[in-house]
Amino acid sequence: MEAEKQPSEPRRFERTTVLWSGELVYREQIVACVIVNISAGGAMVRAEDPAFLMTSVVLRNSRIGDLAAEVLWRQDGELGLRFADDPETVAAIIGRALN
């Protein structure tokens, strides 16, 4: 069952709007996506057909490389991801990508 989007939930990390192309990888399946926003804790992405995606994926992008993530919610082609790496590591990766 899909988790519902929780817009009223407070954010732990500031999100940056990026609109980067990327891929969601689950086992040997790859789905093109657009990274809508990103933070040290996670990202929101849009994907054409995310239905096959299970809870653990890799978010792949040329700027940030591969980041393991958990799918927290899905709604209307959007997915909310929480990164598996510690926020300090992800913040450094994002910082380099934005500069």
GIVENGI-V601882 format. One record per residue. RES is the residue in one small letter. PHI is phi in whole degrees, 0 to 359 (* if undefined). NEAR is the number of other C-alpha atoms within 10 Angstrom. Layout:
BEGIN
res=RES phi=PHI near=NEAR
res=RES phi=PHI near=NEAR
END
This chain:
BEGIN
res=m phi=* near=5
res=e phi=284 near=10
res=a phi=283 near=12
res=e phi=277 near=10
res=k phi=295 near=14
res=q phi=244 near=10
res=p phi=293 near=7
res=s phi=275 near=6
res=e phi=290 near=7
res=p phi=291 near=7
res=r phi=268 near=10
res=r phi=276 near=10
res=f phi=229 near=13
res=e phi=291 near=10
res=r phi=263 near=16
res=t phi=243 near=14
res=t phi=287 near=12
res=v phi=233 near=12
res=l phi=53 near=15
res=w phi=260 near=15
res=s phi=284 near=16
res=g phi=197 near=23
res=e phi=220 near=21
res=l phi=253 near=27
res=v phi=244 near=18
res=y phi=228 near=16
res=r phi=54 near=11
res=e phi=253 near=5
res=q phi=260 near=11
res=i phi=229 near=18
res=v phi=237 near=16
res=a phi=295 near=18
res=c phi=213 near=24
res=v phi=240 near=19
res=i phi=278 near=24
res=v phi=278 near=18
res=n phi=211 near=17
res=i phi=212 near=24
res=s phi=216 near=21
res=a phi=296 near=23
res=g phi=262 near=21
res=g phi=177 near=25
res=a phi=206 near=21
res=m phi=247 near=22
res=v phi=232 near=25
res=r phi=246 near=22
res=a phi=223 near=18
res=e phi=302 near=12
res=d phi=221 near=13
res=p phi=277 near=19
res=a phi=301 near=10
res=f phi=283 near=10
res=l phi=293 near=18
res=m phi=268 near=11
res=t phi=282 near=12
res=s phi=248 near=19
res=v phi=222 near=24
res=v phi=242 near=21
res=l phi=267 near=26
res=r phi=244 near=20
res=n phi=206 near=17
res=s phi=296 near=11
res=r phi=279 near=14
res=i phi=250 near=17
res=g phi=77 near=12
res=d phi=252 near=16
res=l phi=235 near=18
res=a phi=291 near=17
res=a phi=210 near=21
res=e phi=251 near=18
res=v phi=279 near=21
res=l phi=270 near=18
res=w phi=205 near=18
res=r phi=220 near=21
res=q phi=198 near=13
res=d phi=50 near=10
res=g phi=81 near=13
res=e phi=252 near=20
res=l phi=228 near=23
res=g phi=258 near=21
res=l phi=246 near=24
res=r phi=243 near=21
res=f phi=288 near=21
res=a phi=280 near=16
res=d phi=288 near=15
res=d phi=294 near=10
res=p phi=302 near=15
res=e phi=295 near=11
res=t phi=296 near=11
res=v phi=295 near=20
res=a phi=301 near=17
res=a phi=293 near=12
res=i phi=297 near=16
res=i phi=295 near=17
res=g phi=303 near=13
res=r phi=295 near=11
res=a phi=292 near=12
res=l phi=277 near=10
res=n phi=268 near=5
END
